[in-house]
Amino acid sequence: MSVLGLTACSQSPNTSTPATIRASTEPGAAASTAASSRWNPCDSKDLPDAAITAAGLDPKSKEKGVVQFTTYHICDWGGSWYIADVGAGDIAFDQELNNNKYTGRENLVIEGRQAVRMRNNVIDGECDMLFAIPGGSALFAVGPKLDAGMATSGRGDSCLEVTRVATALAKYLPPT
């Protein structure tokens, strides 16, 4: 994901009973019907600009391929004080979840889907949300922007923000 700054995220134990989070949806809002593991968050047919705007991100700030993975499509967008990345591909949910870079895992239900929110210990201040999708996984990540001196400024809680962004965009994930 992007190079991000330092923010605290509440440490929640891995719980067996997930919390449920629902976003309000506007009448007529349609979920993506893409059923393939090749759901691509960088493609406006899979993740429309209107959805990015509704999530509080600027569609014009989109950057593709910030980090290159052979199996993942990754795009990021700028928020007010943070960078939000969305990646998707054929890395298995369990494989990504069990990566030792994550701590503070918390099971949630977002828009009726199982998700895991966790702190990324490799990138300071980043908090991630992982979803299973057909044939792989989708990962949302949020962390503070850095200024030219590599210091963070005006930052909020990355874990709260990744939850808000993931809740706004989860309805566009392919059905499981």
FENSUL-V762520 format. One line per field, one symbol per residue. ss: DSSP state (@ for helix, = for strand, . for the rest). psi: psi as a letter, one per 30 degrees, with the letter a starting at -180 (. if undefined). burial: I if it has 24 or more other ideal C-beta (glycine too) atoms within 12 Angstrom, else O. Layout:
ss=???
psi=???
burial=???
This chain:
ss=..................===...........................@@@@@@....@@@.==.......=======...========...@@@@@....=========..========......=======..=========.=.....=.....@@@@@@@@@@@@@@@....
psi=alklakkkkkjkljkfjklkkkkkkkkfkklkgkglfgkjffkffeileeeeefggljffgkkkhekkkfgkkkllkkaeglkkkkkkagkkeeeeegkffklhkkkljjhgkklkklkjfejkfkklkkkklkgblkkkkklklkafggllkhlajeeeeeeeeeeffeffkkk.
burial=IIOIIIIOIOOOOOOOOOOOIOIOOOOOOOIIOIOOIIIIIIOOOIIIOOIIOIIIIOOOIIOOOIIOOOOIIIIIIIIOIIIIIIIIIIIOIOOIIOOOOIIIIIIIIIIOIIIIIIIIOOIIIIIIIIIIIIOIIIIIIIIIIIOOOOOIOOIIIIIOIIIIIIIIIIIIIIOO
